[in-house]
Amino acid sequence: MQLLTVALRLARLKTGILSSSNEGERGPPKYILPRWEQMNLLSFETFWLGINNLRLHKVRSLLTALGIIFGVAAVICMLSVSEGVTADELRMIQRLGTRNIIVASVKPPAAKEASDSNTRILSYGITYDDYELIAETVPCLDRLVPLKTIAYRVRRHDRRMDTSVIGTTPEFFLSVSAEAKQGRLLSHKDDTDVKSVCVIGDDIRRELFTYEDPIGQSIYAERQEGTTAFTVVGVLKRVKTAGAPRRDVQERNINAEIYIPYQTAATCFGDLTVRQTSGAHEVSSTELSGIYVTCDRLENVIPVSDMVGRVFKVKHDRLDYDIRVPLRSLQLAERKKKNSQLLLGCIAGISLLVGGIGIMNIMLATVTERTREIGIRRALGARQIHITVQFLVETVVLSTTGGLIGIALGYLGSRVITQLAGWGEAIVQPWAILTSFGLSVLVGIFFGIWPAMKAARLDPIEALRYE
């Protein structure tokens, strides 16, 4: 009570001095703190008062910081998961080769059919003439790789597996950046000598050679004419894919394919292949199942793809081919990535805004609750800057602490979500951490200024009289 009385007198004295309008009038001497003491009050005591008030109200401080905690965690988590999923998609496209143009034979909606009692023959796709025309007329080519599928099922002993047996040249492995895990890749000598050898993907090894070394052993390709044995000379390194490989998103799953020399496929087997679908035998006549066109430079990919498209438009009167340009898909995926990151960042930023509004709401209530304390401090010599800094310290400490906790929760949350959903690996970018933390601090400052200024502008006498 005595302290309150003294404070009230000092407040009246201070107000009287400040309201004096006559220069000649002199009131009682005003007590002014030495500059070093003012600086000490601003740099230590004020900060300590702000932090001590948070410590005295732990539950309220935690509840106030929850908005910032969940806001920052949402920013980190959403951006990290999005970055990881998009990175998998980009890697999947890049594996197809950014300098590649992939042409594939596809069954047209209305294919020519010649049927007998049990089968139907479909004639469609890329021809040898198409391949020769591209090689002769299209410039800026580095490689031109043919693909010829000869079978869709293989067996070893009593184990069968649905897969594709594809004839190709050694340059194919350069186009798709494939490497040998065991043994070797196909060579030009295999092609020249028309050898019955093959290179298998890692899925084939796991399915047909679970506990054995596949090198030197035989795999039998099943065709309508019978079975043909191929000796395994190599196993490809496993390629990581984003989820289940899907051909409709331009994914070639080399883990589950078998590759033989192109001349072996072209010389020893015809153009007819049999595939059993829905209980029926579908016999197709396709000269080439695909072509990999590799440009010499990245900037030539789009013009060359347009030239290849014109070649097929001239040679084909129906859409029995599909031209894929991984570079275009990569550019589109990168644009989608930027847009999704912007959208997710805005959505997550709203939670930070809500957290900031929560801090401002609590601090405004705190100003009302601590009106008498503010009046006593002002009466005892505290300036408006001291009161402002005290309240700003509280909001910044809340937002900073909430930001740090949110970063930890966001990092752990992104890992848990990607593991449970099977979306690959979350990628936590440093810029996402810095951005979210910086925003949390700015939110604390921005939404703390108004309560702090409101507290600083309280009239000392009215504040001391407040009940």
C-alpha positions as CSV (number, residue, x, y, z in Angstrom):
1,M,0.0,0.0,0.0
2,Q,2.9,2.4,0.8
3,L,4.5,1.5,-2.5
4,L,1.2,2.3,-4.3
5,T,0.9,5.6,-2.5
6,V,4.5,6.6,-3.5
7,A,3.9,5.5,-7.0
8,L,0.7,7.6,-7.3
9,R,2.5,10.7,-5.9
10,L,5.3,10.2,-8.4
11,A,2.8,9.8,-11.2
12,R,1.0,13.0,-10.3
13,L,4.4,14.8,-10.0
14,K,5.5,13.5,-13.4
15,T,2.2,14.4,-15.0
16,G,2.3,17.9,-13.5
17,I,5.7,18.5,-14.8
18,L,4.9,17.3,-18.3
19,S,1.7,19.4,-18.5
20,S,3.4,22.6,-17.5
21,S,3.0,25.0,-20.4
22,N,4.9,28.1,-19.1
23,E,8.6,28.0,-19.8
24,G,9.3,30.1,-16.7
25,E,7.3,27.8,-14.4
26,R,9.4,25.3,-12.7
27,G,7.9,22.5,-10.8
28,P,9.6,20.1,-8.4
29,P,12.8,18.7,-9.7
30,K,12.2,15.7,-12.0
31,Y,14.2,12.6,-11.3
32,I,16.0,11.4,-14.3
33,L,17.9,8.1,-14.4
34,P,21.5,8.2,-15.4
35,R,22.0,7.0,-19.0
36,W,23.9,3.9,-18.1
37,E,21.1,2.9,-15.7
38,Q,18.5,3.6,-18.4
39,M,20.4,1.3,-20.8
40,N,20.7,-1.3,-18.1
41,L,17.0,-1.1,-17.5
42,L,16.3,-1.5,-21.2
43,S,18.8,-4.3,-21.8
44,F,18.4,-6.6,-18.8
45,E,15.6,-5.8,-16.4
46,T,13.0,-5.2,-19.1
47,F,13.9,-8.5,-20.8
48,W,13.9,-10.3,-17.5
49,L,10.4,-9.0,-16.5
50,G,9.0,-10.2,-19.8
51,I,10.5,-13.6,-19.5
52,N,9.6,-13.9,-15.9
53,N,5.9,-13.2,-16.6
54,L,5.9,-16.1,-19.1
55,R,7.5,-18.4,-16.6
56,L,4.9,-17.5,-14.0
57,H,2.1,-18.4,-16.4
58,K,3.4,-21.6,-18.0
59,V,0.1,-23.1,-19.1
60,R,-1.2,-19.9,-20.6
61,S,2.1,-19.3,-22.3
62,L,2.0,-22.8,-23.8
63,L,-1.6,-22.4,-25.0
64,T,-0.7,-19.1,-26.6
65,A,2.3,-20.6,-28.4
66,L,0.3,-23.6,-29.8
67,G,-0.9,-21.6,-32.8
68,I,2.7,-20.8,-33.8
69,I,3.9,-24.3,-33.0
70,F,1.3,-26.0,-35.2
71,G,1.6,-23.3,-37.9
72,V,5.4,-23.8,-38.2
73,A,5.0,-27.6,-38.0
74,A,2.4,-27.4,-40.8
75,V,4.7,-25.3,-43.0
76,I,7.6,-27.7,-42.5
77,C,5.6,-30.9,-42.8
78,M,3.6,-29.9,-45.9
79,L,6.5,-28.5,-47.8
80,S,8.8,-31.4,-46.9
81,V,6.3,-34.1,-47.9
82,S,5.5,-32.2,-51.1
83,E,9.2,-31.8,-51.9
84,G,9.9,-35.5,-51.4
85,V,7.0,-36.7,-53.5
86,T,7.8,-34.2,-56.3
87,A,11.5,-35.2,-56.2
88,D,10.6,-38.8,-56.7
89,E,8.5,-37.8,-59.7
90,L,11.3,-35.7,-61.1
91,R,13.8,-38.5,-60.7
92,M,11.4,-40.9,-62.4
93,I,11.2,-38.6,-65.4
94,Q,15.0,-37.9,-65.4
95,R,15.7,-41.6,-65.6
96,L,13.9,-41.7,-68.9
97,G,16.6,-39.2,-70.1
98,T,16.1,-35.5,-70.7
99,R,17.7,-35.8,-74.1
100,N,15.5,-38.8,-75.1
101,I,12.4,-38.8,-77.2
102,I,10.5,-42.1,-76.7
103,V,8.2,-43.4,-79.4
104,A,6.1,-46.4,-78.5
105,S,3.7,-48.6,-80.5
106,V,0.2,-48.5,-79.1
107,K,-3.0,-50.3,-80.0
108,P,-5.3,-47.8,-81.7
109,P,-8.9,-47.6,-80.8
110,A,-10.0,-49.2,-84.1
111,A,-7.2,-51.7,-85.1
112,K,-7.4,-53.8,-88.2
113,E,-8.5,-57.3,-87.2
114,A,-8.2,-60.6,-89.1
115,S,-9.8,-63.2,-86.9
116,D,-10.2,-67.0,-87.1
117,S,-12.0,-69.3,-84.7
118,N,-9.9,-68.6,-81.6
119,T,-7.6,-65.7,-82.2
120,R,-7.5,-62.2,-83.5
121,I,-4.6,-60.6,-85.2
122,L,-4.0,-56.9,-84.7
123,S,-1.6,-55.1,-87.0
124,Y,-0.3,-51.7,-85.7
125,G,2.7,-49.8,-84.5
126,I,6.1,-48.6,-85.6
127,T,7.6,-50.1,-88.7
128,Y,11.1,-50.6,-89.9
129,D,10.5,-48.0,-92.6
130,D,9.7,-45.5,-89.8
131,Y,13.0,-46.3,-88.1
132,E,15.0,-45.9,-91.3
133,L,13.2,-42.6,-92.3
134,I,14.0,-41.1,-88.9
135,A,17.6,-42.2,-89.1
136,E,18.0,-40.6,-92.6
137,T,16.0,-37.4,-92.3
138,V,16.1,-36.2,-88.7
139,P,19.2,-34.2,-87.8
140,C,20.9,-33.6,-84.4
141,L,20.7,-37.3,-83.4
142,D,23.2,-38.9,-81.0
143,R,21.6,-42.3,-80.8
144,L,18.7,-44.1,-82.4
145,V,17.8,-47.3,-80.4
146,P,15.2,-49.8,-81.6
147,L,13.1,-52.0,-79.3
148,K,11.4,-55.2,-80.4
149,T,9.2,-57.2,-77.9
150,I,9.2,-60.9,-78.7
151,A,7.4,-62.5,-75.7
152,Y,5.4,-61.6,-72.6
153,R,6.0,-64.6,-70.4
154,V,9.1,-66.5,-69.3
155,R,9.7,-69.6,-67.2
156,R,12.5,-71.3,-65.4
157,H,11.9,-74.9,-64.3
158,D,8.3,-74.8,-62.9
159,R,8.2,-71.1,-62.2
160,R,6.5,-68.7,-64.6
161,M,6.5,-64.9,-64.7
162,D,4.7,-62.4,-66.8
163,T,7.2,-59.9,-68.2
164,S,8.5,-58.5,-71.5
165,V,11.4,-60.0,-73.5
166,I,12.8,-57.1,-75.5
167,G,15.4,-57.1,-78.3
168,T,17.6,-54.0,-78.3
169,T,21.1,-52.7,-79.0
170,P,23.8,-52.0,-76.4
171,E,23.1,-48.2,-76.7
172,F,19.8,-48.7,-75.0
173,F,21.5,-49.0,-71.6
174,L,23.2,-45.6,-72.2
175,S,19.9,-44.0,-73.0
176,V,18.3,-45.2,-69.8
177,S,21.5,-44.9,-67.7
178,A,21.3,-48.6,-66.7
179,E,24.3,-50.3,-65.1
180,A,25.2,-54.0,-64.5
181,K,24.9,-55.2,-60.9
182,Q,26.2,-58.7,-61.8
183,G,27.9,-59.9,-64.9
184,R,27.9,-57.6,-68.0
185,L,25.6,-55.7,-70.3
186,L,24.8,-56.7,-73.9
187,S,27.6,-56.1,-76.4
188,H,27.9,-55.4,-80.1
189,K,29.5,-58.9,-80.5
190,D,26.3,-60.4,-79.0
191,D,24.3,-58.5,-81.6
192,T,26.6,-59.4,-84.5
193,D,26.8,-63.1,-83.6
194,V,23.1,-63.3,-83.0
195,K,23.7,-64.9,-79.6
196,S,20.9,-66.2,-77.4
197,V,21.9,-64.3,-74.3
198,C,20.0,-61.9,-72.0
199,V,20.3,-59.3,-69.3
200,I,17.6,-59.4,-66.7
201,G,16.2,-56.8,-64.3
202,D,16.5,-57.2,-60.5
203,D,12.8,-58.2,-60.1
204,I,13.4,-61.1,-62.5
205,R,16.4,-62.2,-60.4
206,R,14.4,-62.1,-57.2
207,E,11.5,-64.0,-58.7
208,L,13.3,-66.7,-60.7
209,F,16.7,-66.9,-58.9
210,T,15.8,-66.2,-55.3
211,Y,18.7,-68.1,-53.7
212,E,20.9,-68.7,-56.8
213,D,23.4,-66.9,-58.9
214,P,21.6,-66.3,-62.2
215,I,24.8,-65.7,-64.3
216,G,25.2,-68.6,-66.8
217,Q,21.8,-70.1,-66.2
218,S,18.9,-70.2,-68.7
219,I,15.5,-68.5,-69.0
220,Y,12.9,-69.7,-71.4
221,A,10.8,-67.2,-73.4
222,E,7.4,-68.7,-74.1
223,R,5.9,-68.0,-77.6
224,Q,3.2,-69.4,-79.7
225,E,5.8,-71.4,-81.7
226,G,7.4,-72.8,-78.6
227,T,10.0,-71.8,-76.0
228,T,13.4,-70.3,-76.6
229,A,16.3,-70.5,-74.1
230,F,18.4,-67.5,-73.3
231,T,21.5,-67.6,-71.1
232,V,21.7,-64.9,-68.5
233,V,24.9,-62.8,-68.8
234,G,24.1,-59.9,-66.6
235,V,21.7,-58.4,-63.9
236,L,20.9,-54.7,-63.9
237,K,21.2,-52.6,-60.9
238,R,17.9,-51.9,-59.2
239,V,16.3,-48.7,-60.1
240,K,14.2,-47.0,-57.4
241,T,10.8,-46.0,-58.5
242,A,8.2,-43.6,-57.0
243,G,5.6,-46.1,-55.9
244,A,4.5,-48.8,-58.3
245,P,5.9,-48.3,-61.8
246,R,3.1,-47.3,-64.2
247,R,3.5,-47.2,-68.0
248,D,0.8,-44.6,-68.3
249,V,3.0,-42.1,-66.6
250,Q,5.9,-42.8,-69.0
251,E,7.7,-45.1,-66.6
252,R,9.8,-47.9,-68.0
253,N,10.3,-50.5,-65.3
254,I,13.7,-52.0,-66.3
255,N,13.6,-54.0,-63.0
256,A,11.0,-56.3,-64.5
257,E,12.2,-56.6,-68.1
258,I,14.5,-59.0,-70.0
259,Y,16.8,-57.7,-72.7
260,I,18.2,-59.7,-75.6
261,P,20.4,-58.7,-78.6
262,Y,18.3,-56.8,-81.3
263,Q,19.6,-58.9,-84.2
264,T,18.6,-62.1,-82.3
265,A,15.0,-60.7,-81.9
266,A,14.8,-59.5,-85.5
267,T,16.4,-62.6,-87.1
268,C,15.1,-65.5,-85.1
269,F,11.6,-64.3,-84.4
270,G,8.9,-62.9,-86.5
271,D,6.7,-59.9,-86.0
272,L,3.8,-61.8,-84.4
273,T,3.6,-62.0,-80.6
274,V,0.9,-63.6,-78.5
275,R,-0.5,-62.2,-75.3
276,Q,-3.2,-63.7,-73.2
277,T,-5.6,-61.1,-71.9
278,S,-8.9,-61.8,-70.1
279,G,-8.8,-65.4,-71.0
280,A,-8.4,-64.7,-74.8
281,H,-5.3,-65.0,-76.9
282,E,-4.4,-61.7,-78.6
283,V,-2.0,-62.0,-81.5
284,S,-0.4,-58.7,-82.6
285,S,1.8,-57.9,-85.6
286,T,4.2,-55.2,-84.6
287,E,7.5,-54.7,-86.2
288,L,9.0,-52.5,-83.5
289,S,7.5,-51.9,-80.1
290,G,9.5,-48.7,-79.5
291,I,12.3,-46.4,-80.5
292,Y,14.6,-44.3,-78.3
293,V,15.7,-41.1,-80.1
294,T,18.5,-39.4,-78.2
295,C,19.5,-35.8,-79.3
296,D,23.0,-34.5,-79.3
297,R,22.1,-31.5,-77.1
298,L,19.4,-30.6,-74.7
299,E,18.2,-27.5,-76.7
300,N,17.5,-29.7,-79.7
301,V,15.1,-32.0,-78.0
302,I,11.9,-30.0,-78.6
303,P,12.6,-29.3,-82.3
304,V,13.7,-32.9,-83.0
305,S,10.5,-34.2,-81.3
306,D,8.4,-32.0,-83.6
307,M,10.3,-33.5,-86.6
308,V,9.7,-37.0,-85.4
309,G,6.0,-36.2,-84.9
310,R,5.8,-35.0,-88.5
311,V,7.4,-38.2,-89.8
312,F,4.8,-40.3,-88.1
313,K,1.9,-38.1,-89.2
314,V,3.0,-38.6,-92.8
315,K,3.6,-42.4,-92.5
316,H,0.6,-43.3,-90.3
317,D,-3.1,-42.7,-91.1
318,R,-4.1,-43.6,-87.5
319,L,-2.9,-43.0,-84.0
320,D,-1.0,-46.3,-83.4
321,Y,2.0,-44.6,-81.8
322,D,2.8,-42.5,-78.8
323,I,5.6,-39.9,-78.7
324,R,6.8,-39.0,-75.2
325,V,9.2,-36.2,-74.4
326,P,10.6,-36.5,-70.9
327,L,12.0,-33.0,-71.1
328,R,8.5,-31.5,-71.5
329,S,7.2,-33.7,-68.7
330,L,10.1,-32.5,-66.5
331,Q,9.4,-28.9,-67.2
332,L,5.7,-29.4,-66.5
333,A,6.5,-31.2,-63.2
334,E,8.8,-28.4,-62.1
335,R,6.1,-25.8,-62.8
336,K,3.6,-27.9,-60.8
337,K,6.1,-28.3,-58.0
338,K,6.5,-24.5,-57.7
339,N,2.8,-23.9,-57.8
340,S,2.1,-26.6,-55.3
341,Q,4.7,-25.3,-52.9
342,L,3.3,-21.8,-53.2
343,L,-0.2,-23.1,-52.6
344,L,0.8,-25.3,-49.6
345,G,2.9,-22.4,-48.2
346,C,-0.1,-20.1,-48.3
347,I,-2.3,-22.7,-46.7
348,A,0.2,-23.3,-43.9
349,G,0.8,-19.6,-43.6
350,I,-2.8,-19.1,-42.6
351,S,-2.2,-21.2,-39.5
352,L,0.7,-18.9,-38.6
353,L,-1.7,-16.0,-39.1
354,V,-4.2,-17.6,-36.8
355,G,-1.4,-18.3,-34.2
356,G,-0.4,-14.6,-34.4
357,I,-4.0,-13.5,-33.8
358,G,-4.1,-15.8,-30.8
359,I,-0.9,-14.2,-29.4
360,M,-2.3,-10.7,-29.9
361,N,-5.6,-11.7,-28.2
362,I,-3.9,-13.1,-25.2
363,M,-1.5,-10.1,-24.9
364,L,-4.3,-7.6,-25.1
365,A,-6.0,-9.5,-22.2
366,T,-2.7,-9.5,-20.4
367,V,-2.4,-5.7,-20.7
368,T,-5.8,-5.3,-19.1
369,E,-4.9,-7.8,-16.4
370,R,-1.6,-6.0,-15.6
371,T,-2.8,-2.4,-15.8
372,R,-1.8,-1.6,-12.2
373,E,1.6,-3.2,-12.7
374,I,2.2,-1.0,-15.7
375,G,1.1,2.1,-13.8
376,I,3.5,1.4,-11.0
377,R,6.4,0.9,-13.4
378,R,5.6,4.2,-15.2
379,A,5.3,6.0,-11.9
380,L,8.7,4.7,-10.8
381,G,10.4,6.0,-13.9
382,A,9.9,3.5,-16.6
383,R,9.4,5.1,-20.0
384,Q,7.1,4.0,-22.8
385,I,10.0,2.2,-24.6
386,H,10.5,0.1,-21.5
387,I,6.9,-1.0,-21.4
388,T,6.9,-1.6,-25.1
389,V,10.0,-3.7,-25.0
390,Q,8.7,-5.7,-22.1
391,F,5.6,-6.8,-23.9
392,L,7.4,-7.3,-27.2
393,V,9.9,-9.6,-25.4
394,E,7.0,-11.8,-24.3
395,T,5.5,-12.1,-27.7
396,V,8.9,-12.7,-29.5
397,V,9.9,-15.3,-26.9
398,L,6.6,-17.1,-27.4
399,S,6.8,-17.0,-31.2
400,T,10.5,-18.0,-31.2
401,T,10.1,-20.8,-28.8
402,G,7.0,-21.9,-30.7
403,G,8.9,-21.7,-33.9
404,L,11.7,-24.0,-32.6
405,I,9.3,-26.5,-31.3
406,G,7.3,-26.4,-34.5
407,I,10.4,-27.1,-36.6
408,A,11.1,-30.2,-34.6
409,L,7.5,-31.4,-34.8
410,G,7.4,-30.6,-38.5
411,Y,10.6,-32.6,-39.2
412,L,9.3,-35.6,-37.3
413,G,5.8,-35.4,-38.7
414,S,7.0,-35.3,-42.3
415,R,9.1,-38.4,-41.7
416,V,6.2,-40.3,-40.1
417,I,3.7,-39.3,-42.8
418,T,5.9,-40.4,-45.7
419,Q,6.7,-43.7,-44.0
420,L,3.1,-44.5,-43.2
421,A,1.9,-43.4,-46.7
422,G,4.8,-45.0,-48.5
423,W,5.6,-41.8,-50.4
424,G,9.3,-42.2,-50.4
425,E,11.4,-39.9,-48.3
426,A,10.5,-36.5,-47.1
427,I,13.0,-33.8,-48.0
428,V,13.4,-31.0,-45.4
429,Q,14.9,-28.0,-47.3
430,P,16.9,-25.5,-45.2
431,W,15.0,-22.6,-46.9
432,A,11.7,-24.1,-45.6
433,I,13.1,-24.1,-42.0
434,L,14.5,-20.6,-42.2
435,T,11.3,-19.3,-43.9
436,S,9.0,-20.8,-41.4
437,F,11.1,-19.7,-38.4
438,G,11.5,-16.2,-39.7
439,L,7.8,-15.9,-40.3
440,S,7.1,-17.1,-36.7
441,V,9.4,-14.4,-35.4
442,L,7.8,-11.7,-37.6
443,V,4.4,-12.8,-36.6
444,G,5.4,-12.4,-32.9
445,I,6.7,-8.9,-33.5
446,F,3.8,-7.8,-35.8
447,F,1.0,-9.0,-33.5
448,G,2.9,-8.0,-30.4
449,I,3.3,-4.3,-31.4
450,W,-0.3,-3.3,-30.8
451,P,-0.6,-4.7,-27.3
452,A,2.8,-3.4,-26.4
453,M,2.0,0.1,-27.6
454,K,-1.4,0.0,-25.9
455,A,0.3,-0.9,-22.7
456,A,2.9,1.8,-23.1
457,R,0.3,4.5,-23.7
458,L,-1.6,3.9,-20.5
459,D,-1.9,6.9,-18.3
460,P,0.1,6.2,-15.1
461,I,-2.5,7.8,-12.8
462,E,-5.5,6.0,-14.4
463,A,-3.5,2.7,-14.4
464,L,-2.8,3.0,-10.7
465,R,-6.4,3.6,-10.0
466,Y,-7.5,0.6,-12.1
467,E,-9.2,-2.1,-10.1
